[in-house]
Amino acid sequence: MKNWLNRLVKGSEGNATSAAASAEAAATHAENNGAEIDAAYYRWLTASAGYDAPDDVERRILDQLAALAADPAAAAGLVPRVPEVIPQLLASLGDEGASNADLARQASQDVVLVAEVIREANSAYYRPLTPVKTVEAAIMMLGQNGLRMLLARLAFRPIIKMESSGFARRVAPQVWNQSEKCALAASLMAPGLTAGTFEAYLAGLMQNVGLVVAFRLADGICPDGRIPGSRTFGAALLEHSRALSAQVAAHWEFPQEVCNAIAHAGEPGDLALAKALALGDRIAKLRVLVDGAVIAEDDTLVSDGLDSFQRRCLHKLAASTEE
């Protein structure tokens, strides 16, 4: 996972006081809204397995997460490696001399990849006028950035949906679904924040790696595939998991700005990529909550928490990513 990722990324005082107060109020509202969305998302994820766990059980899980964050090599060892053909293709995408025919020839080495590339080109996101039937035509439709996003998604799928047992196994499809939506939403938010589109996509895919590891740890501590269900624990678990994801990303030698975005997405500050990731994560969580009939699409978490462009993005996510 290390080296190939690097190849991917080639007025008056009174008015001022009033503006500052308004900005502070808006930031506070966004923070409160985000906390409510996180709480609703965690309740939804754990609805079938959450229980009132003893304090010592919650503490053991969080302590083990913190220990792994201090030893990212051990955490990275808990996730599978990517298929060999994917880093080869990603390396070729960094070569400006590589033609679509060259890329198609490499993609054709993997029958699963052929099917994925053609299916992506025919998806609702690209909406071709006529069905795309060949790898070379599909690559032309996707473009290099679209192909990079697809390859990154294919690389991360076995990481998030890794073989496991208990609660981690049951929840993996939901976590992966949110990861895909987060990556796409973050990439759509990025241009307006002067952040890199592909870097935002990578950060969105990477952010939940720590959460999957956290659920695997919980399976070793909690009985019968259960998970602590309290709101306080859920908030702490999401925060610790994001920190672990950032450390694993650094261990895998992701671009530093991607690592920083993941680490600071909870409090983005002035980091453009962290803002894009935080917005993408929020929109993706709202999408899965709406799809899961937890909230309505006109819920105040949507109407008060998203502007018009972000609501359009929420709508776009409804049919743009696969399960």
N, C-alpha and C positions, 0 to 999 in steps of 0.2 A: 504493500500500500504506500510505501514511502516515496520513491523517486518519480513514479509516473504522474503523481498528482501535481508535481511542480511543473510538468510540461503543459498542463492545461491552461496555465494562466500567463500567457505571453501579455427733530422736533423740539419741544420744550421739556423742561424738567418734570412738569406735571404730567405731560403726556407720556413721558418715559416711565414715570412711576406707575401710571395707569396701565401701560402696555406690559410692564414687568409683572404687575399683579395679575393681569389677564392671562399671561403666559404661564405663570405659576399655577393659577387655578385650572387651566387646561391640562397642565402636566399632572396635577393631582387627580383630576377626573379620569384621565387616561390610565393612570396607575391603578386607581380603584376599579375601573372597568376591567383592566387586565387581570386583576386578582379574582374578580368574580368569574371571568371566563375560565381561568385556570381551575378554580374550584369546581365549576360545573363540569369541565372536561375530566377532571380526576374522578368525580363522582360517577360520570358516565363510564369511564374505563373500568372502574372497580365495582360497578353495580352488582355483579353476580358473585363477587368474592370478598367485598370489603367487610371488615368486622372491627369491633371495638377492642383493638389490641392493647395489651399492657404497655406501659411506658418503656419498660426495659426491652421489649421486642422492637418497638419503633427506634429506640436508641441504638440497638445493635445493628440494624439495617443501615441507618445513617452513618454510624461509625465505620462500618465496612466500606461504604461508598467513599467516605473521606479518605480512608486508607488507600483505596484503589486510585483515587485522584492523585495521591502522592507517589504512586507507582504505576504510571500509565503503561509501561511495558507489560505488566501483569494483566492490566485491563484489556490491552490490545490482543493479548493471547487468548482471550475469551471469545473472540469473534473470528469467523472464517476468512480465508483468503479469497481474492477475486479471481475469476476465470482468466487464464493467461492471455487469451485473444483480446480481451478488453484493454489492458495496458498497452498492447502492441498497436491497437487502433488509435488509442489516445495519443501515443507518441507520434503516429503518422499525422494526426490532426495538427500537430505543432509544426509540421513540415509544409511550408507554403508551396513547395513544388509537387506535393502529392495531389493527384487528380482524383476525380470521382471514381474513375475506373480502378485506380489503385486501391482506394478505400473499399470499393465494392468487392474486389478480389479478396482482400483481407477479411471482410465481414462474412464472405461466403464460406470461410473455413468452419463456421459454427452455425449449424442449421437452426438452432434456437435463436441466435442473433439475427439471422436472415428474416425469420418470421416476425421478430420484434420490430426491426427496422421498417418492414413493409406495413405492419399493422399501425405503427406510429404515423407513418406518412398518410395513411387512410383515416386517421382519427378525426374526431370532431374539432380538434384544435387546429388542424391544418386545412380541413375541408377541401380536398381536391375536387376539381370539376369532373374528372373521370377517375376510376379506380387505378391506383398505382400497383403495378404487378411485378416490377423488377427491383432488385437491390439498388442498381445505379440510379434509376428514376426516383426511388425513395430517398436516396442520399441527396439528390439534387433538390427534392422538395424540402427536406429538413434543413439543409444548409449546414455548415460546419458547427455553428453554435447549437443548433437543434440536435445534431448528432452527438455532440459532446454531452448535452444534457441527458439524452437517452442512454448513452454509455455509462454515465455516472450513475443514473438510476438503476441500471442493470447490475452495476458493481455493488451498489448498496443493498439491493433487495435481499441477497442471502445473509447479509450482516444483520439486518433488522429482523428478518423472518428465519433466523437460525433455528436449528434443531434444539429443542428444549422440552421441558415438561411442566406440569402444573399450571399455575396462573400465567407464567411467562409465555407458554405455548398458546394459551387461549387468547391472550391479548395482543399477540404479535401482529395479526392482520390489521387490527385497528390502529396500532402504532405506525405500521407501514403506510396505511392509507393517509394518516395525518402527515407523515413525513413527506410523501409525494406532493400533497396539496400545499404544505408549507414551502417546499422548494419552489414550486411554480409561482405561488403568491409572492414570495420574497423576490423572485426574479422579475416579476411584474412591477413591484414597488421600487426596485433598485434604480432604474433610470431617472425617475423623478427626484431621487435623493443623491444623484451623482455617484452612485455605487455601481460596482461591476455586476452585470447581469449573471454571468456564469458563477462568479464567486458567491453571489447570494443564493444561487441554486445549490451549490455545494454545501454551503452552511446549513441550508434547510434540510438537506438529506442527512447531514452529519449530526445534527443537534440531538436526535433521539437515540443515538447509539448508547449513550450513558444510561438512558431510561430503560432500555432493554436489559442491560447488565444489572441495573438496580432490581428489576423484577426477578431476574434469575437468582440474585442474592436473597431476595425475600422468600423465594421458594425453598431455600435451604434453611430458613429460620422459622417461617410460619407454618402451621399445621394445615394439611388437607387442601393445598392449593389456595389458601386464603391470603389476604393482604390487608394491612392496616387501612381503615377507611376514613379516618378523621381528616377534616379540612386542613388542620395545622400540619399534620404529617404529609399530606399530599403536596402542600406548598413547599415544604422542606425537601421532599423527595425530588420534585421537579427542579428546584434550585441546585441541589447537590448533583443531580444527573447531568444538568447542563454544564456544570464545572468539570465533571468527569469527561463529558464529550469533548470539551475544549482541550483537556490534557491529552486525550487519545489522539485528537487531530494534530496536536503539536508533535506527538511521538511519531505519527505517520508522515510528518513533514508536509502538512498542508501549508498553503500560503499563510503567513503570519496574520494577515488581515482577516482571514477566515476564522482562524483560531480566536482572535480578539473579538470578532463579532459574536461568536458563540458564547464566549466567556462573559460578554457585557450585554447580551440581549435582554437580560432582566432589567438593566438600567443602562440604556443605550448612550445617554449623554450626547456628545457631539459626533459619535462615530456613525458615519452614514450607513455602512454595511450592517452594523448592529441594529440601526433603526429599521432597515429594510427587513432584516431577519425577524425582529420583534413584531413588525406589522404583518409579515407573512405568516408567522406562527399564530397570531391572534385571529387572522382571517380564516386560516385553515381549521383552527379549533371551532370557530363559529360554524364553519361549513359542516363539519362532522356532527356537531350538536343539532344543527337544523336537519341534516339528513337522518339523524337518529331520533327525530321527533322529540328531542329534549326541550328545544325552544322553537318558536315560530320565526319565519324569516323577517317579520316586522317587530320582533322582540326589541325592547329598549337597548339590550346589549349590542344589537346591530344598528338600530336607528340613531342611538346616541353615541355609539362608540366608533362608527365608521363614517367617513365622508363619502361623497357620491362616487368617486373613482374607486374607493375601497369596496363599496357595495357592489359595483360592477364586477370587480375582481371576485368577490364572494359568489356572485351568480355564475361567473365563468368557470369556477372550480366545480360546479355541479356536475358537469359532463366531461371534464377535461382530463381526469386522471382515472386510472383503472384500479380495481380492487386488488 
